[in-house]
């Protein structure tokens, strides 16, 4: 029994000792696991802190770069404005010095003028005395002549003037008839000279420049978004495009003002994209303006290339091609400048071919004649567009005939080639034809009425009709009161009256019609 009890006790003690040993071993493993976990956590925390420090340094560096970039752009804008202010101040100083010199010279001239006035006053008194003596002598002689002739001085003067008028009219009509007969006999030899001389006498009108564009809005609420907080959006847009944006009380519209039509178009398209997109802030504005400028520049080049290809013009300088493309964004009296130049080029080619000249050269001059209407800078606005276009053509290697035609199409320089008058008359034809340019209906009707009233102001006129948009006046006369010779004289007098009293582009043809009828009845 004791042995069994001792064995059981020994067994229990052994089991207890084994359990204790296993517990101690598990506790050792657990402590080692905890230590490993702590080390791993410390390593992860260290890596995270290092990564955070690197990310923080990178963001600080990017922020500094963005700040420097914005600062450089701001300084560039400020320098541009300072430069413009300095130029304006220089112009003002030049004007002041010029005015001072003019005042000094005027003062000197005034003193000299006072001396001259005193001398003239003395001479005037002397001549008045002499004139009084001559008047008395003249009156005594006139009285003696009236007694001798039995006519007063006014009656004698009237008779003399009437006889001189009739004699002058008869001589003029005889000379006119002789000249017309000679012209008909030598028509083939003199045709080209007559055409060119007629072309040179045709006048043209100057174009008016448009400096504003209207941008329509869906509602007035958009105006506030365009202006932005404290005006930052509108300032950014003006700085990026160089266009003045006027926001006034006009409902659902704002005005874009700038002499450069391409800039106005960039501003208009950029505003359209911003308003459509809805995101309007300075950074977005700069991005949209840059994209729009690239788009417009590419479109300008494509339009210029397509135009010269359509007209069959080769070897044109790339800069001139770009200027031709820019003409798409200019207008003259409502007539698109590019379409006007294309039309003038085609007319020049046809007319040059009819006159036996070089049609390709004439077409080239016709296309380029108005390139001076699309200046690149504000200083070029002070130069007449014909002179500016001639300077550009010379700069980019055009032939002297083309350069002279461009500069002379408004008589700014002397015409030296036969192409110059062709370009001038084709410019007038394109601008003055009915429907080419905007014309107020009332002024158009008044012009037709004035033409008919001039015809009715002459004796023997029965009916008068202004036709072909005022380019021709047909006059019906009474055959009993107006003879055939008188009809030719009446046509000449009406044309002279129109030329003296009216202002019009091109020319007006006057046709006088005299009809005689002889009627008999056979029974």
Residue, then its C-alpha position, 0 to 999 in steps of 0.5 A: x500500500x505504501x509502495x503504491x501510494x509512494x508511486x502515485x505520489x511520485x507520478x503526480x510529482x513528476x506530472x506536476x514537474x513536467x507541467x511546470x517545465x512546459x509552462x516555463x518553456x511557453x512563457x519563454x517563447x512568448x517573451x521572445x515573440x513580444x521582443x521580436x514584435x517590439x523590434x519590428x514595430x520600432x523598425x516600421x515606425x522609423x521607416x514611416x517617420x523617414x518616409x514622412x520627412x522625405x514627402x514633407x521635403x518634396x512638397x516644400x520643394x514643389x511649393x517653392x518652385x510654384x511660388x518662384x514661377x508665379x513670382x517670375x510671371x508677376x514680375x514679368x507682367x509688372x515689367x511690361x506695364x512699367x515699360x509701357x508707362x516709361x514709353x508713355x512718359x517719354x512720348x509726353x516729354x517729347x510732346x512737351x518739348x515740341x510744344x515749348x519749341x512751337x510756342x517760342x517760334x509762334x511768339x517770334x512769328x507773332x512779333x514779325x506779324x505785328x510789324x507786317x500788319x502795321x506796314x499793310x495797314x499803311x498800304x491799305x490806307x494808301x490804296x483806299x485813297x487811290x481806289x476812291x479816285x479810280x471809282x470816280x473816274x470809272x463812273x464818269x466813263x461808264x456814264x459817257x458810254x451809256x449816253x453814247x450806246x443808249x444801253x445801261x452797263x448791266x444790259x450790255x454785260x448780260x448781252x455779252x455773257x449770253x453771246x459768249x455762253x452760246x458760242x462756248x457751248x456750240x464750240x464745246x459740243x463741236x469739239x466733243x463730237x469731233x473727239x468722239x469720231x476720232x476716238x471711234x476711228x482709232x478705237x483699236x489703237x487707243x483702247x488700252x490707254x483709255x481703259x487705264x486712264x479711266x481706271x486711274x480716275x476712279x476713287x475709293x473709300x477708306x476702311x473703318x477699323x472695328x475695335x470692339x466685340x460683344x460677347x453675349x451671356x445666357x444670364x447676368x449671373x455669369x458676369x459675377x463669375x467672370x469678374x471673380x472675387x475682388x476682380x481676380x478673374x477679370x484681371x487675369x483674363x485681361x493680363x493673359x489676352x491683352x484685351x480690355x473687358x468692359x462689364x457695364x449695365x448692358x443686359x446679358x452682354x459684355x464688351x471686348x475692346x482691343x485694336x488687335x482683332x486676333x486678340x479679341x477673337x482669342x479672348x472671345x473663344x476663351x470666354x466661351x470655353x470658360x463659361x461653357x466649362x463653368x470652372x473660372x479661376x486664374x490658373x484655368x484662365x491662363x491654361x485656356x488662353x494658351x490653348x486658344x492662342x495655339x488653336x487660333x494661330x494654327x487656324x490662321x496658318x491653315x486659312x492663309x495656305x488654303x487661300x494662296x493655294x485656291x488663287x494659284x499664288x506660289x512662293x509667298x513668304x510664310x509671314x505673308x501667308x500668316x498675315x493673309x490668314x489674319x485678314x479673316x478676323x478683320x472687316x471693312x464696312x461690314x465686308x470681311x477683309x479676306x473675302x474682299x482681298x480674294x475678290x480683288x485678286x480674281x478681278x485683278x487677274x481677269x482685268x490684267x489678262x484683258x489688257x495683255x499684262x501678267x495676270x499672276x502678278x496682278x492677282x498677287x498684288x490684289x491679294x496683298x493690297x490690304x495686308x496693312x490693315x492687320x498691324x502687329x503692334x500699336x505703333x503700326x496703327x499710326x502708319x497708313x495701311x497702304x504704306x504699311x503693306x508696301x513696307x511689309x511686301x518689300x521686307x519679305x521680298x516681293x517684286x517692285x511692281x507688287x510693292x508699288x501697287x500695294x502702296x499706290x492703291x489709295x494714291x499714297x505713293x506715285x503709280x509706276x506700273x500698269x498693275x497699280x491702277x488695276x489694283x486700285x479700280x478692282x478695290x473700288x469695284x469690290x467695295x462699291x458693288x451693291x451688297x458688298x458693304x453695309x449701307x443704311x436703307x434710308x441713305x441708299x433711297x435718298x441717293x437714288x432720289x437725289x440722282x432723279x431730282x438732279x435730272x428733273x432740274x433741267x428743262x425738257x426732262x419728262x421722266x428720270x430713273x435711277x437704276x442698277x443701285x444708282x450706277x446708271x441714270x436714264x433720262x426720258x426727254x420730250x422730243x418737241x423741246x429737246x433736239x438730238x444735239x441738245x440731248x447730247x449736251x443735256x447728258x454731259x451737263x447732267x453728268x457734270x452736275x452729279x459729279x459736282x453736287x454728289x459724293x459717291x464711289x465708282x461712277x454713274x452712267x447718264x443715258x438720255x433717251x429722245x424718242x420721236x414717232x410718226x403715226x399715219x392710219x391707212x384706210 
